Amino acid sequence: MALTPPSSRSASRPTDPRAWPGACSGSGRSPPTAPSAYATTVENSVYVDRDQRGRGVGRLLLEDLVRRATEHGFHAIIARIVGENEASIALHRSCGFELVGVEREVGRKHRKWLDVVELQLLL
Ligand SMILES: CC(C)(COP(=O)(O)OP(=O)(O)OC[C@H]1O[C@@H](n2cnc3c(N)ncnc32)[C@H](O)[C@@H]1OP(=O)(O)O)[C@@H](O)C(=O)NCCC(=O)NCCS
């Protein structure tokens, strides 16, 4: 299905992630070292092409991931986001995720330490 991207935030919002091929991606995966005890927990990440941001696509993707995780019987979703990524933190909070932890100075970029915040949604 083709959908013309709305030109601004106030324009009509997309309703189906499949209508945005190449513009966005969302994924959920179990932690790579997860033994069966953690099989009901999944990590998520959401990426929207720079040109398509601010139009509701990220929210649509995250809501779709939450719906699918629920349908598949997961109990918890975890998002690990670099601390200065205000857009992603705000997006997750607005979808019900809560701050559960901060990993201090676990990353380094451009000679600067990066914190990673952990947000969680219980389904
Ligand atoms: C984070 C990201 C996915 C948001 O996607 P998006 O399509 O631009 O987001 P939406 O338009 O659906 O906005 C949803 C909510 O996110 C928040 N948000 C989005 N952009 C924001 C910004 N620049 N500043 C603050 N909050 C922002 C708002 O709460 C917004 O709700 P509102 O429309 O009611 O204000 C996108 O910016 C992105 O791909 N960033 C780079 C990749 C990344 O950092 N991924 C996160 C790893 S988990």
The ligand as an SDF file (V2000), in Angstrom:
LIG
                    3D

 48 50  0  0  0  0  0  0  0  0999 V2000
   13.4420    8.4700   18.3580 C   0  0  0  0  0  0  0  0  0  0  0  0
   12.7680    8.3740   16.9960 C   0  0  0  0  0  0  0  0  0  0  0  0
   12.5150    6.8870   16.6670 C   0  0  0  0  0  0  0  0  0  0  0  0
   11.4050    9.1190   17.0310 C   0  0  0  0  0  0  0  0  0  0  0  0
   10.7090    8.8980   15.8140 O   0  0  0  0  0  0  0  0  0  0  0  0
    9.7030    9.9990   15.2150 P   0  0  0  0  0  0  0  0  0  0  0  0
    8.9780    9.3810   14.0900 O   0  0  0  0  0  0  0  0  0  0  0  0
   10.4340   11.2470   14.9240 O   0  0  0  0  0  0  0  0  0  0  0  0
    8.7310   10.2320   16.4820 O   0  0  0  0  0  0  0  0  0  0  0  0
    7.1890   10.6690   16.4380 P   0  0  0  0  0  0  0  0  0  0  0  0
    6.9950   11.7370   15.4230 O   0  0  0  0  0  0  0  0  0  0  0  0
    6.3460    9.4600   16.3210 O   0  0  0  0  0  0  0  0  0  0  0  0
    7.0020   11.3180   17.8900 O   0  0  0  0  0  0  0  0  0  0  0  0
    6.4950   10.5450   18.9760 C   0  0  0  0  0  0  0  0  0  0  0  0
    6.9050   11.1800   20.2810 C   0  0  0  0  0  0  0  0  0  0  0  0
    8.3360   11.1250   20.4390 O   0  0  0  0  0  0  0  0  0  0  0  0
    8.7780   12.3090   21.1170 C   0  0  0  0  0  0  0  0  0  0  0  0
    9.6640   13.0700   20.2310 N   0  0  0  0  0  0  0  0  0  0  0  0
    9.8570   12.8750   18.8950 C   0  0  0  0  0  0  0  0  0  0  0  0
   10.7890   13.7300   18.4370 N   0  0  0  0  0  0  0  0  0  0  0  0
   11.1840   14.4710   19.4930 C   0  0  0  0  0  0  0  0  0  0  0  0
   12.1490   15.5070   19.6630 C   0  0  0  0  0  0  0  0  0  0  0  0
   12.8960   15.9490   18.6430 N   0  0  0  0  0  0  0  0  0  0  0  0
   12.3190   16.0200   20.9190 N   0  0  0  0  0  0  0  0  0  0  0  0
   11.6070   15.5670   21.9670 C   0  0  0  0  0  0  0  0  0  0  0  0
   10.6700   14.5810   21.8470 N   0  0  0  0  0  0  0  0  0  0  0  0
   10.4710   14.0510   20.6340 C   0  0  0  0  0  0  0  0  0  0  0  0
    7.5240   13.0960   21.4820 C   0  0  0  0  0  0  0  0  0  0  0  0
    7.1000   12.6520   22.7560 O   0  0  0  0  0  0  0  0  0  0  0  0
    6.5620   12.6370   20.4160 C   0  0  0  0  0  0  0  0  0  0  0  0
    5.2310   12.7790   20.8230 O   0  0  0  0  0  0  0  0  0  0  0  0
    4.3670   14.0630   20.3220 P   0  0  0  0  0  0  0  0  0  0  0  0
    4.2720   13.9340   18.8350 O   0  0  0  0  0  0  0  0  0  0  0  0
    3.0460   13.8590   20.9960 O   0  0  0  0  0  0  0  0  0  0  0  0
    5.1000   15.2670   20.7530 O   0  0  0  0  0  0  0  0  0  0  0  0
   13.6280    9.0340   15.8790 C   0  0  0  0  0  0  0  0  0  0  0  0
   13.9720   10.3310   16.2960 O   0  0  0  0  0  0  0  0  0  0  0  0
   14.8880    8.2550   15.5530 C   0  0  0  0  0  0  0  0  0  0  0  0
   14.8590    7.3530   14.7210 O   0  0  0  0  0  0  0  0  0  0  0  0
   15.9980    8.6300   16.1660 N   0  0  0  0  0  0  0  0  0  0  0  0
   17.2880    7.9990   15.8500 C   0  0  0  0  0  0  0  0  0  0  0  0
   17.3630    6.5530   16.2330 C   0  0  0  0  0  0  0  0  0  0  0  0
   17.2470    6.3430   17.7020 C   0  0  0  0  0  0  0  0  0  0  0  0
   17.8100    7.0970   18.4640 O   0  0  0  0  0  0  0  0  0  0  0  0
   16.5530    5.2770   18.0760 N   0  0  0  0  0  0  0  0  0  0  0  0
   16.3760    4.9770   19.4600 C   0  0  0  0  0  0  0  0  0  0  0  0
   17.0810    3.7410   19.8760 C   0  0  0  0  0  0  0  0  0  0  0  0
   15.9830    2.8160   20.9140 S   0  0  0  0  0  0  0  0  0  0  0  0
  1  2  1  0
  2  3  1  0
  2  4  1  0
  2 36  1  0
  4  5  1  0
  5  6  1  0
  6  7  2  0
  6  8  1  0
  6  9  1  0
  9 10  1  0
 10 11  2  0
 10 12  1  0
 10 13  1  0
 13 14  1  0
 14 15  1  0
 15 16  1  0
 15 30  1  0
 16 17  1  0
 17 18  1  0
 17 28  1  0
 18 19  1  0
 18 27  1  0
 19 20  2  0
 20 21  1  0
 21 22  1  0
 21 27  2  0
 22 23  1  0
 22 24  2  0
 24 25  1  0
 25 26  2  0
 26 27  1  0
 28 29  1  0
 28 30  1  0
 30 31  1  0
 31 32  1  0
 32 33  2  0
 32 34  1  0
 32 35  1  0
 36 37  1  0
 36 38  1  0
 38 39  2  0
 38 40  1  0
 40 41  1  0
 41 42  1  0
 42 43  1  0
 43 44  2  0
 43 45  1  0
 45 46  1  0
 46 47  1  0
 47 48  1  0
M  END
$$$$
